[in-house]
Amino acid sequence: MRRYRFGRIAALIALGYLVVVAVLGAFALTTDRGDVLWTVVTRDFGMNWFLGPVGEAFTVSRGLALVLILIGALQAWALWQVLRGRARGELTHRGRKVGLLRLALYLGVGYGLLIIVGAPLILALEIYWFWSVTGIVSGFVQLAIVWLFFLVLRDIVSRRLRLFSLVVGSIAYVSGIGQEVAAAFDLGAVAQILTLAEGYGWPAWSVSILIAQARDPRWSAATVRIGVISQVMSVLQPSGFVSFGGTGFPDIITAYTLLGAASVLGLVWSARTAHELANPLPRPAPRQASARSAARWWPLPAVAVVLPLIPAAVNLAYGRYHWIGPRGAIERFVRVDGGSEHALTWLVLDVFVGVGGPALLILAAVLRRTRHLVRFTTPALAIAAAVGFVSAVTATPRSEDFGDFFYEGTQIYPEGLFTQGKDGETFFGISPLWYSAALLASALLLLFLYPAAPTRRVRHRVLPAGLATLVALGFLPVADQARSPVTAAEDCAPREAWRGEPEEPRLTRDQRLVCSLRQGNLIKFAVTTPDTVILARARWLCGIYTRNDPQEVARLRATEGLKRDDLTYPLAEICPSAGAVVKAAAAERDREIQEWQADAQRMCDSSPRHRPLIEPAKAIRMKEPQWTDYGVVETYEPTEDGGDPSEDDLLEQAQDDDLVAALPGHLMILTHSDFDLCVTLETYTRRPPVETEGWDHVAEVGYESPTGEIVLRDELSGTEFPDLSLNGRAGHYRIRVHYDWFRWKGEQEGGQRLLIMAFPGKGDKPITYRKPSSR
């Protein structure tokens, strides 16, 4: 602690925070009440908006509590690294530029700490503009850091690398400042473009600075490694504020929040970068030339280069240039949850590997044969092979899908690229396993051709490696089979998101099938039954359904009480034969609905047209038949007293007249809910003559329109009539309603004809011109 300028103060603060986390962790482990531990470690103060009043307790599992304790320990270590200051001793004078860079780095660290510590106060006072203001100020500070790095790194790294870092860093942080300004003025499209520029520019600048630091003796290797890890974590962490509601912890949202809580290495890197700029310069180590391996006999290196081109050529022959396409859990995670900039990056990598791009990297490694290039190429090929393997294993079969293919998330693939063939299957290209086999074989060939020189085992690395292995083994399942996810009953009916809340993730096809089987009560499953067991059971039932063997069907009914026809709809998404039946039934229903709609249209077209006795200001004959959900169309207009239309008993008055009733701001007309309605509306400047011939029921009421917008509608069915008002005139009207029931295609079928007249007039007295004896 004496080695650093503020070592004792930093150690006390870090130790105090660690003690707080340990006490809260012990309380969470013993009581399963981890709300305070979660809030302190993750700084997720917004969660109380969904869980209720601040301080309300909720359950945290023991495994999650242990993870929170580990993250809290990491945060305590970060506090020690940030607050301890430079090494104790006389400050080494490095010039004004270095001093300004240290000051700017410390200002950036202070801004990060201010946002972390001040978040509760900002949320409590609702001064959200503070984030925008400090974000703009921080953007200018980061822009200054970009320029100062360009000046400080002179004579250390090449001019090309410095210019690259200057250009991409300036673009990134100018875009960040512009994004804050655009968001303040509600310029959504501009902010989205600037966000994309910042999302790509900032990682490029950070990588270039880390490369420069690795070549500069002023910074230690530990600082560079911390910077690399922070960049990896920033790529994995989604943009934006992540929170959640409910008493449970959705897996992906929990992972995002925990990753955000652990993302403190960026502050550590900035602080260590500033600290070490003031340390004494170490003695420069003699630079060794990069050793090159000996050239090998040409057939094997050529095979390593050609192998990734073989699956690419096959895929291109089928018209597919993607490596994975919309398949697998990794692709779905990046495209749906990772943001638009990550989705675009994934598309570039997907196409690069899909057309055989890794062959260029392998060719460079074969030609150069340097240790660093081979060490980079081999793990990159192995990681790509692993990604392809995971994608192939987690890919969902699409042969059971019906209709055009649609994928969720960012739409990065061309429309029409993935279409169903004659057999109903969607071809996404050859399996990623072929790419994985080719890439892994090339990586193994590179290891065999250009092996690394044996290095001396460092003693102090053995113990951490052994401990890490033991910890990893402790998390392995003790059973012979890992437990798969369980879709609970509450997951089948996602909570409706309020305005401003994040939407809950949509169910996958397998989850929808599991929910269908659980909710159908055809098969009794325990609450804790894994989804894989339910899906396996569904596939077994699909085989019985498809074969339709009388003996199997009879045995199924006798042993489990299941009828074959009862399985049709629950198995439709996973069983092609059941899905074909459902699709045919849906097509038959659509045909019947279309025939019914066409018949209703012919009925209204055949009904007599009304010929006004005087010229109306406007007359509208609705072309299509209308219908109501429960036989009522009405209009609501706000009145001065602010009364509730549902409590004014107008429905009872309309039922007394059996046709129409009105109060100020509320007009209601009754019809029959089981038959189609042919509607004509007319608005007059003066009172029209009374017409009763050809109508079953004619009645007139007075209506006061407060706003001059008389629009009759049925909210449940979505039916809405055109405006009856006279050019938006507010005031008193008389509404005359004509109703007629007419026969259509026999005695049992018919339709309704409705003529509504509106004209300015005073008086609220209802008048009935014709009343049917029965209706």
C-alpha positions in Angstrom: 0.0 0.0 0.0 2.9 2.4 0.6 4.0 2.0 -3.0 1.2 4.2 -4.2 0.3 7.8 -3.5 -3.2 7.2 -2.2 -2.8 3.5 -1.4 -4.1 3.5 2.2 -7.2 5.6 1.4 -7.9 3.4 -1.7 -7.4 0.2 0.3 -9.8 1.4 3.1 -12.5 2.3 0.6 -12.2 -0.9 -1.4 -12.1 -3.0 1.8 -15.1 -1.3 3.2 -17.1 -1.9 0.0 -16.0 -5.6 0.0 -17.2 -6.0 3.6 -20.6 -4.5 2.7 -20.9 -6.9 -0.2 -19.8 -9.9 2.0 -22.4 -9.0 4.7 -25.2 -8.6 2.2 -24.1 -11.8 0.4 -24.2 -13.8 3.7 -27.7 -12.4 4.4 -28.8 -13.4 0.8 -27.3 -16.9 1.2 -29.0 -17.5 4.5 -32.4 -15.9 3.8 -32.8 -15.9 0.0 -33.6 -12.2 0.3 -31.1 -10.6 -2.1 -32.8 -7.4 -3.2 -30.3 -5.1 -1.5 -27.3 -7.2 -2.7 -28.6 -7.1 -6.3 -29.2 -3.3 -6.1 -25.8 -2.5 -4.6 -23.8 -4.7 -7.0 -25.6 -4.2 -10.3 -26.7 -0.6 -9.6 -30.1 -1.6 -11.1 -32.1 1.0 -9.3 -34.8 1.1 -12.0 -36.0 -2.4 -11.1 -38.2 -1.0 -8.4 -40.4 0.6 -11.1 -41.7 -2.9 -11.9 -41.4 -4.7 -8.5 -43.3 -2.0 -6.5 -42.1 0.4 -3.8 -38.4 0.9 -3.3 -37.1 -1.6 -0.8 -39.6 -4.3 -1.5 -37.8 -7.7 -1.1 -37.6 -10.4 -3.7 -36.0 -13.8 -4.0 -32.4 -14.4 -5.3 -31.2 -17.9 -5.8 -28.0 -19.0 -4.0 -26.2 -19.4 -7.3 -27.0 -15.9 -8.3 -26.0 -14.6 -4.9 -22.6 -16.2 -5.3 -22.1 -14.6 -8.7 -23.1 -11.2 -7.2 -20.5 -11.7 -4.4 -17.8 -12.4 -7.0 -18.7 -9.4 -9.0 -18.7 -7.3 -5.9 -15.2 -8.5 -5.2 -14.2 -7.5 -8.7 -15.7 -4.1 -8.2 -13.7 -3.7 -4.9 -10.5 -4.6 -6.7 -11.4 -2.0 -9.4 -11.9 0.7 -6.7 -8.4 -0.1 -5.4 -6.9 0.1 -8.9 -8.6 3.4 -9.7 -8.2 5.3 -6.4 -4.6 4.3 -5.5 -3.0 6.8 -7.8 0.5 6.7 -9.3 3.5 5.0 -7.8 4.9 6.8 -4.7 7.9 9.0 -5.3 9.0 12.0 -7.2 6.8 12.7 -10.3 8.6 12.0 -13.5 8.4 15.0 -15.8 7.2 13.9 -19.2 6.2 17.2 -20.7 2.9 19.2 -21.0 1.2 16.8 -23.5 1.6 13.8 -21.1 0.3 15.9 -18.2 -2.8 17.0 -20.2 -3.4 13.3 -21.3 -3.3 12.2 -17.6 -5.7 15.0 -16.6 -8.1 14.0 -19.4 -8.0 10.3 -18.5 -8.6 11.1 -14.8 -11.6 13.3 -15.9 -13.0 10.4 -17.8 -12.6 8.1 -14.8 -14.2 10.7 -12.6 -17.2 10.9 -15.0 -17.6 7.1 -14.9 -17.5 7.1 -11.1 -20.0 10.1 -11.0 -22.5 8.2 -13.1 -22.2 5.1 -10.9 -22.5 6.9 -7.6 -25.0 9.5 -8.7 -27.5 7.2 -10.5 -29.8 6.8 -7.4 -30.0 10.6 -6.9 -30.7 11.2 -10.6 -33.4 8.6 -10.7 -34.9 9.9 -7.4 -35.0 13.5 -8.6 -35.9 12.5 -12.2 -33.2 14.9 -13.6 -32.6 12.7 -16.6 -31.2 15.7 -18.5 -28.1 15.4 -16.3 -27.1 12.3 -18.2 -27.4 14.1 -21.6 -25.4 17.1 -20.4 -22.6 15.1 -18.8 -22.6 12.8 -21.8 -21.8 15.8 -24.1 -19.1 17.0 -21.7 -17.6 13.5 -21.5 -17.7 13.3 -25.3 -15.5 16.4 -25.6 -13.1 15.0 -22.9 -12.8 11.7 -24.9 -12.2 13.7 -28.1 -9.4 15.5 -26.3 -8.0 12.1 -25.2 -8.0 10.9 -28.8 -5.9 13.9 -29.9 -3.6 13.8 -26.9 -2.8 10.1 -27.5 -2.0 11.0 -31.1 0.6 13.5 -29.8 2.0 11.5 -26.9 2.6 8.4 -29.0 4.8 10.2 -31.5 8.1 8.5 -32.1 6.8 5.4 -30.4 4.4 3.8 -33.0 4.1 4.3 -36.8 2.5 7.4 -38.2 -0.1 5.2 -40.0 -1.4 3.7 -36.8 -1.5 7.1 -35.1 -3.5 8.6 -38.0 -5.9 5.7 -38.0 -6.5 6.0 -34.3 -7.0 9.8 -34.7 -9.5 9.4 -37.6 -11.6 6.6 -36.1 -11.5 8.1 -32.6 -12.6 11.5 -33.8 -15.5 10.0 -35.8 -16.6 7.9 -32.8 -16.7 10.6 -30.2 -18.0 13.3 -32.5 -20.8 10.9 -33.4 -21.3 10.3 -29.6 -21.7 14.1 -29.0 -24.0 14.4 -32.0 -26.0 11.5 -30.8 -26.7 13.2 -27.5 -27.7 16.4 -29.3 -29.9 14.6 -31.7 -31.6 12.7 -28.9 -32.2 16.0 -27.1 -34.0 17.4 -30.2 -35.8 14.1 -30.8 -34.1 13.4 -34.1 -34.4 9.6 -34.1 -33.1 8.8 -37.6 -30.0 11.0 -37.1 -29.3 9.5 -33.7 -29.6 6.0 -35.1 -27.0 6.8 -37.8 -24.6 8.4 -35.3 -25.0 5.5 -32.9 -23.9 3.1 -35.7 -20.9 5.3 -36.4 -19.9 5.4 -32.7 -20.6 1.7 -32.3 -17.9 0.9 -34.9 -15.5 3.8 -34.4 -15.0 3.4 -30.7 -13.9 -0.3 -30.7 -11.5 0.5 -33.7 -9.9 3.3 -31.8 -9.6 1.3 -28.6 -7.9 -1.6 -30.5 -5.5 0.7 -32.1 -4.5 2.3 -28.8 -4.1 -1.1 -27.2 -1.7 -2.1 -30.0 0.2 1.1 -29.5 0.4 0.5 -25.7 1.8 -3.0 -26.3 4.7 -1.4 -28.2 5.2 1.4 -25.7 7.5 0.6 -22.7 5.7 3.1 -20.5 2.7 0.8 -20.0 2.8 -2.6 -18.5 1.6 -5.8 -20.0 -1.1 -6.1 -17.3 -2.6 -2.8 -18.4 -2.8 -3.9 -22.0 -4.4 -7.2 -20.9 -7.0 -5.4 -18.8 -7.8 -3.2 -21.8 -8.2 -6.2 -24.1 -10.6 -7.9 -21.6 -12.6 -4.7 -21.2 -13.0 -4.5 -25.0 -14.3 -8.1 -25.2 -16.8 -7.4 -22.4 -18.0 -4.2 -24.1 -18.7 -6.2 -27.3 -20.7 -8.8 -25.4 -22.6 -6.1 -23.4 -25.7 -4.8 -25.3 -26.2 -1.1 -25.7 -28.8 0.7 -23.6 -30.1 0.4 -20.1 -31.1 -3.2 -19.2 -33.6 -3.9 -16.5 -36.5 -6.2 -16.0 -39.7 -6.7 -13.9 -41.5 -9.4 -12.1 -40.3 -11.6 -9.2 -38.2 -13.9 -11.5 -35.0 -13.4 -13.4 -35.2 -13.9 -17.1 -31.9 -15.6 -18.1 -30.8 -13.3 -20.9 -31.7 -10.1 -19.1 -30.0 -11.4 -15.9 -26.8 -12.2 -17.9 -26.8 -8.7 -19.5 -27.3 -7.0 -16.1 -24.5 -9.0 -14.5 -22.2 -8.4 -17.4 -22.9 -4.7 -17.1 -22.1 -4.8 -13.3 -18.8 -6.6 -14.1 -17.8 -4.1 -16.8 -15.5 -2.0 -14.6 -12.3 -2.9 -16.4 -12.7 0.0 -18.7 -12.3 2.4 -15.7 -9.4 0.3 -14.5 -7.7 0.6 -17.9 -8.1 4.3 -18.0 -6.8 4.8 -14.5 -3.8 2.5 -14.9 -3.0 4.2 -18.2 -2.9 7.6 -16.4 -1.0 6.2 -13.4 1.8 4.6 -15.4 2.4 7.7 -17.5 4.0 9.2 -14.4 6.0 6.1 -13.5 9.8 6.0 -14.2 10.6 4.8 -17.6 11.7 1.1 -17.6 14.8 0.0 -19.5 13.9 -0.8 -23.0 14.1 -4.5 -23.7 16.0 -5.6 -26.7 13.5 -6.1 -29.5 13.7 -9.5 -31.1 12.8 -10.2 -34.6 9.8 -12.4 -35.0 11.0 -15.9 -35.6 9.8 -17.6 -38.8 9.2 -21.3 -39.0 10.8 -23.3 -41.7 8.9 -23.8 -44.9 7.2 -27.2 -45.3 6.6 -29.5 -48.2 3.9 -27.7 -50.3 1.0 -30.3 -50.5 0.1 -30.1 -46.8 0.1 -26.2 -46.6 -1.9 -26.2 -49.8 -4.5 -28.6 -48.3 -4.8 -26.3 -45.3 -5.6 -23.4 -47.6 -8.0 -25.3 -49.8 -10.0 -27.0 -47.1 -12.2 -23.9 -46.2 -12.9 -23.4 -49.9 -14.6 -26.8 -50.4 -17.8 -26.2 -48.4 -17.9 -22.6 -49.7 -17.8 -23.8 -53.3 -20.7 -26.3 -52.6 -22.7 -23.6 -50.9 -22.2 -21.1 -53.7 -23.3 -23.8 -56.2 -26.6 -23.9 -54.4 -26.9 -20.1 -54.5 -26.0 -19.6 -50.8 -23.2 -17.4 -49.8 -23.8 -17.5 -46.0 -21.8 -19.6 -43.6 -24.7 -20.0 -41.0 -27.6 -17.8 -42.0 -30.6 -17.5 -39.7 -29.8 -20.6 -37.8 -28.7 -21.4 -34.3 -28.6 -19.9 -30.8 -25.5 -17.7 -31.4 -26.8 -16.1 -34.5 -30.2 -15.5 -32.9 -28.5 -14.0 -29.8 -26.4 -11.6 -31.9 -29.1 -10.5 -34.3 -32.1 -10.3 -31.9 -30.4 -9.2 -28.6 -27.1 -7.7 -29.6 -28.2 -4.5 -31.4 -28.1 -3.4 -35.0 -24.3 -2.8 -35.1 -23.6 -6.3 -33.8 -26.0 -7.7 -36.4 -24.2 -6.0 -39.2 -20.8 -7.2 -37.9 -22.2 -10.7 -37.8 -23.4 -10.5 -41.4 -19.9 -9.5 -42.5 -18.4 -12.4 -40.7 -21.1 -14.8 -42.0 -20.5 -13.8 -45.6 -16.7 -13.8 -45.1 -16.6 -17.4 -43.9 -19.4 -18.4 -46.2 -17.4 -17.5 -49.4 -14.2 -19.1 -48.1 -12.5 -16.0 -46.6 -10.5 -17.9 -43.9 -8.5 -19.4 -46.8 -6.9 -15.9 -47.2 -5.9 -15.9 -43.5 -4.5 -19.4 -43.7 -2.6 -18.4 -46.9 -1.0 -15.4 -45.1 0.0 -17.6 -42.2 1.5 -20.2 -44.6 3.5 -17.6 -46.5 4.7 -15.5 -43.5 5.1 -18.4 -41.0 5.7 -16.0 -38.1 4.9 -17.1 -34.6 2.4 -14.3 -33.9 0.5 -14.8 -37.1 0.2 -18.6 -36.6 -0.8 -18.1 -33.0 -3.6 -15.8 -34.1 -4.8 -17.8 -37.0 -5.0 -21.2 -35.3 -7.3 -20.0 -32.4 -9.4 -18.0 -34.8 -10.1 -21.0 -36.9 -10.8 -23.1 -33.8 -13.3 -20.5 -32.5 -15.0 -20.3 -35.9 -15.3 -24.1 -35.9 -16.9 -24.1 -32.4 -19.3 -21.4 -33.5 -20.4 -23.4 -36.5 -20.8 -26.6 -34.3 -22.9 -24.8 -31.7 -25.0 -23.2 -34.5 -25.6 -26.5 -36.2 -26.5 -28.3 -32.9 -28.9 -25.5 -31.8 -30.5 -24.9 -35.2 -34.3 -25.4 -35.2 -35.7 -27.5 -38.0 -37.9 -25.5 -40.4 -39.6 -28.3 -42.3 -42.7 -28.0 -40.1 -43.1 -24.2 -40.7 -46.0 -23.2 -43.0 -46.1 -20.2 -45.2 -43.3 -17.9 -46.1 -40.2 -18.0 -43.9 -39.9 -15.0 -41.5 -37.1 -14.6 -38.9 -37.2 -12.4 -35.8 -34.9 -9.6 -35.0 -32.8 -7.4 -37.3 -33.7 -8.1 -40.9 -30.2 -8.5 -42.3 -30.8 -11.2 -44.9 -32.2 -10.4 -48.4 -36.0 -10.9 -48.7 -36.8 -14.0 -50.8 -33.4 -15.7 -50.2 -34.9 -18.3 -48.0 -38.0 -19.7 -49.7 -39.7 -23.0 -49.4 -39.1 -25.7 -51.9 -41.6 -28.1 -53.5 -41.3 -30.4 -50.5 -42.2 -27.6 -48.1 -38.7 -27.3 -46.6 -36.6 -24.1 -46.5 -33.0 -24.6 -47.6 -30.5 -22.5 -45.7 -27.4 -23.9 -47.3 -25.2 -26.9 -46.3 -24.8 -27.6 -42.6 -22.3 -25.4 -40.7 -20.7 -28.7 -39.5 -19.0 -29.0 -42.9 -17.4 -25.6 -42.4 -16.4 -26.5 -38.8 -14.7 -29.7 -40.0 -12.8 -27.9 -42.7 -11.7 -25.0 -40.4 -10.7 -27.4 -37.6 -8.7 -29.5 -40.0 -6.9 -26.5 -41.3 -6.1 -25.3 -37.7 -4.7 -28.7 -36.8 -2.6 -28.8 -39.9 -1.1 -25.3 -39.0 -0.3 -26.6 -35.5 1.4 -29.7 -37.0 3.3 -27.8 -39.7 4.4 -24.8 -37.6 4.5 -25.8 -33.9 5.4 -23.3 -31.3 8.8 -23.5 -29.6 8.6 -25.1 -26.1 8.5 -22.5 -23.4 9.5 -22.8 -19.8 6.6 -23.4 -17.4 6.3 -20.4 -15.0 5.8 -21.6 -11.4 3.5 -18.8 -10.3 1.0 -19.6 -13.1 0.5 -23.3 -12.0 -1.6 -22.5 -8.9 -4.1 -20.1 -10.6 -4.5 -22.5 -13.5 -5.2 -25.4 -11.1 -7.7 -23.3 -9.1 -9.5 -22.2 -12.2 -9.8 -25.9 -13.3 -11.2 -26.9 -10.0 -13.8 -24.0 -10.1 -14.8 -25.0 -13.6 -15.2 -28.6 -12.6 -17.4 -27.5 -9.6 -19.9 -26.0 -12.0 -20.3 -29.2 -14.1 -23.5 -31.2 -13.5 -23.2 -34.2 -11.3 -25.7 -36.2 -13.3 -24.9 -38.0 -16.5 -27.2 -35.5 -18.4 -27.4 -31.8 -18.1 -30.8 -30.4 -17.2 -32.5 -28.6 -20.0 -34.6 -25.4 -19.6 -38.1 -25.6 -18.3 -40.9 -23.4 -19.8 -43.2 -22.6 -16.8 -46.9 -21.9 -17.1 -46.3 -18.2 -16.5 -43.9 -18.0 -19.3 -46.6 -19.2 -21.7 -48.6 -16.0 -21.2 -46.0 -13.2 -21.2 -46.9 -10.1 -19.2 -48.2 -7.2 -21.3 -45.6 -4.5 -21.4 -46.6 -1.0 -20.3 -45.5 2.0 -22.3 -41.8 2.6 -21.8 -41.1 -0.9 -20.4 -38.9 -3.4 -22.4 -40.9 -6.0 -24.2 -40.6 -9.6 -23.0 -38.8 -12.0 -25.4 -41.1 -13.9 -27.7 -41.5 -17.6 -27.4 -39.6 -19.9 -29.7 -41.3 -22.5 -31.8 -40.4 -25.3 -29.3 -41.6 -23.2 -26.4 -44.9 -22.6 -28.1 -45.3 -26.3 -28.6 -44.5 -27.0 -25.0 -47.1 -24.4 -23.9 -49.7 -25.9 -26.2 -49.2 -29.4 -24.6 -49.1 -28.0 -21.1 -52.2 -25.9 -21.5 -54.2 -28.5 -23.5 -54.2 -30.9 -20.5 -54.1 -33.8 -22.9 -50.9 -35.1 -21.3 -50.1 -34.6 -17.7 -46.6 -33.2 -17.2 -45.0 -32.2 -13.9 -44.2 -28.6 -13.4 -40.5 -29.3 -13.4 -40.5 -31.5 -16.5 -37.8 -30.2 -18.9 -38.7 -29.0 -22.4 -36.6 -31.7 -24.0 -38.7 -34.5 -22.4 -41.9 -32.9 -23.5 -40.6 -32.4 -27.1 -39.4 -36.0 -27.2 -42.9 -37.1 -26.1 -44.5 -34.9 -28.8 -42.3 -36.4 -31.5 -43.3 -39.9 -30.4 -47.0 -38.9 -30.6 -46.3 -37.4 -34.0 -45.1 -40.8 -35.2 -48.3 -42.5 -34.0 -50.4 -39.7 -35.6 -48.6 -39.9 -38.9 -48.7 -43.7 -39.2 -52.4 -43.9 -38.1 -52.0 -47.6 -37.3 -55.4 -48.7 -35.8 -53.6 -50.9 -33.3 -51.3 -48.1 -32.1 -54.2 -45.6 -31.9 -56.3 -48.1 -30.0 -53.4 -48.9 -27.6 -52.8 -45.1 -27.1 -56.5 -44.6 -26.2 -56.6 -47.6 -23.9 -53.4 -46.8 -22.0 -53.5 -43.0 -21.9 -57.0 -42.0 -22.9 -55.8 -40.0 -25.9 -57.7 -39.9 -29.2 -55.9 -39.3 -32.4 -58.1 -36.4 -33.5 -57.4 -34.6 -30.1 -53.7 -34.4 -31.0 -54.2 -32.5 -34.3 -53.9 -28.9 -33.1 -51.4 -29.4 -30.2 -49.0 -31.2 -32.5 -49.5 -28.9 -35.6 -46.2 -27.0 -35.2 -44.0 -30.1 -34.9 -45.9 -32.8 -36.8 -46.2 -32.2 -40.6 -49.2 -34.5 -41.0 -51.1 -32.7 -38.2 -50.0 -29.4 -39.6 -51.4 -30.3 -43.0 -54.8 -31.0 -41.4 -54.8 -27.7 -39.6 -53.7 -25.9 -42.7 -56.5 -27.5 -44.7 -59.1 -26.6 -42.0 -57.9 -23.0 -41.9 -58.2 -22.8 -45.7 -61.7 -24.1 -45.5 -62.7 -21.6 -42.9 -61.2 -18.8 -45.0 -63.2 -19.9 -48.0 -66.4 -20.0 -46.0 -65.7 -16.5 -44.7 -65.0 -15.2 -48.2 -68.2 -16.7 -49.5 -70.2 -15.2 -46.5 -68.6 -11.8 -47.1 -69.4 -12.0 -50.9 -73.0 -13.0 -50.2 -73.4 -10.1 -47.7 -72.0 -7.7 -50.3 -74.5 -8.9 -52.9 -77.3 -8.5 -50.3 -76.4 -4.8 -49.7 -76.0 -4.1 -53.4 -79.5 -5.5 -54.1 -81.1 -3.3 -51.3 -83.0 -0.3 -52.6 -81.2 3.0 -52.7 -82.7 6.0 -50.8 -83.7 8.9 -53.0 -83.7 12.1 -50.9 -86.8 14.4 -51.3 -84.5 17.5 -50.8 -80.8 17.9 -51.6 -78.6 16.9 -48.7 -75.4 18.6 -47.8 -73.7 15.2 -48.0 -74.9 11.7 -48.5 -72.8 8.5 -48.0 -73.9 5.0 -48.9 -71.3 2.7 -47.3 -70.1 0.3 -49.9 -69.3 -2.7 -47.7 -71.7 -4.4 -45.2 -71.2 -3.5 -41.6 -71.7 -5.5 -38.4 -71.7 -5.0 -34.7 -70.4 -7.1 -31.9 -73.5 -6.7 -29.6 -75.9 -4.6 -31.7 -75.0 -1.1 -30.6 -73.2 1.8 -32.4 -72.7 5.0 -30.5 -70.6 8.2 -30.3 -68.9 9.7 -27.3 -68.0 13.4 -27.1 -66.5 15.1 -24.1 -68.8 17.4 -22.2 -68.2 20.2 -19.7 -69.3 18.2 -16.7 -66.9 15.4 -17.7 -69.4 12.7 -17.0 -68.8 9.0 -17.7 -70.8 7.8 -20.7 -71.0 4.3 -19.3 -72.9 5.5 -16.3 -75.6 7.7 -17.9 -78.2 4.9 -18.4 -78.5 5.7 -22.1 -78.6 2.1 -23.1 -81.8 1.6 -21.0 -83.4 4.6 -22.8 -82.5 3.2 -26.2 -83.9 -0.2 -25.3 -87.2 1.5 -24.3 -87.4 3.1 -27.8 -85.9 -0.1 -29.3 -83.9 2.0 -31.8 -82.3 5.3 -30.8 -81.6 7.5 -27.7 -79.4 10.5 -27.0 -78.0 12.7 -24.3 -75.6 15.6 -24.6 -72.3 14.1 -26.1 -73.7 10.6 -26.2 -75.7 9.1 -29.1 -76.7 5.4 -29.3 -78.5 3.4 -32.1 -79.5 -0.2 -31.6 -79.4 -2.9 -34.4 -79.5 -6.7 -34.5 -76.0 -8.2 -33.8 -76.5 -11.4 -35.8 -77.2 -9.9 -39.2 -75.3 -7.7 -41.6 -76.1 -4.0 -41.8 -76.4 -1.9 -45.0 -75.9 1.7 -44.0 -76.7 5.1 -45.6 -75.9 8.5 -43.9 -77.2 11.9 -44.9 -76.6 15.3 -43.5 -78.9 18.3 -44.3 -78.7 22.0 -43.8 -82.4 22.1 -42.9 -85.1 19.7 -41.7 -86.0 17.1 -44.5 -89.5 15.8 -45.0 -90.5 12.7 -42.9 -90.4 9.4 -44.8 -92.0 6.3 -43.4 -92.9 4.3 -46.4 -90.7 1.2 -46.8 -89.3 1.4 -43.3 -90.2 -0.7 -40.2 -89.2 1.8 -37.6 -88.6 5.5 -37.8 -87.6 7.6 -34.8 -86.0 11.0 -34.2 -84.1 12.4 -31.2 -82.4 15.7 -30.3 -78.6 15.6 -29.9 -76.2 18.2 -28.6 -72.7 17.8 -30.2 -70.0 19.6 -28.0 -67.2 19.1 -30.5 -68.8 18.9 -33.9 -67.6 15.4 -34.6 -70.5 12.9 -34.7 -68.9 9.5 -35.5 -70.8 6.4 -34.7 -68.7 3.3 -34.0 -68.6 -0.1 -32.3 -65.3 -0.3 -30.4 -65.4 -4.1 -30.1 -65.9 -5.0 -33.8 -64.0 -2.0 -35.1 -67.0 -0.7 -37.1 -67.0 3.0 -37.7 -69.4 5.2 -39.7 -68.4 8.5 -41.4 -68.9 11.8 -39.6 -72.6 12.9 -39.5 -71.9 16.6 -38.5 -72.5 19.5 -40.9 -68.9 20.5 -41.8 -67.8 20.1 -38.2 -70.5 22.3 -36.7 -71.0 22.0 -33.0 -74.3 22.5 -31.3 -77.9 21.1 -31.5 -78.9 18.5 -34.1 -81.9 16.3 -34.8 -81.0 12.7 -35.6 -83.6 10.8 -37.5 -83.0 7.0 -37.8 -84.8 4.7 -40.3 -84.6 0.9 -39.8 -85.8 -1.8 -42.1 -85.6 -5.6 -42.0 -85.7 -7.2 -45.4 -85.7 -10.8 -46.6 -82.8 -12.3 -48.5 -82.7 -15.8 -50.0 -85.7 -17.2 -48.2 -87.6 -16.7 -45.0 -84.8 -17.6 -42.6 -82.2 -15.3 -44.0 -82.2 -11.5 -44.2 -80.4 -8.2 -43.6 -80.8 -4.8 -42.0 -81.0 -1.5 -43.8 -80.3 1.6 -41.8 -80.7 5.3 -42.9 -79.5 8.0 -40.6 -80.4 11.6 -41.2 -78.7 14.5 -39.3 -79.7 18.2 -39.5 -79.4 21.3 -37.3 -82.4 21.7 -35.0 -83.4 22.4 -31.5 -85.4 20.4 -29.0 -84.6 17.2 -27.1 -88.0 15.6 -27.4 -87.9 12.2 -29.0 -90.4 11.5 -31.7 -91.5 8.1 -33.1 -92.9 8.3 -36.7 -93.4 4.6 -37.1 -93.2 1.8 -34.6 -93.3 -1.8 -35.6 -95.7 -4.1 -33.9 -92.9 -6.7 -33.4 -89.3 -6.8 -34.2 
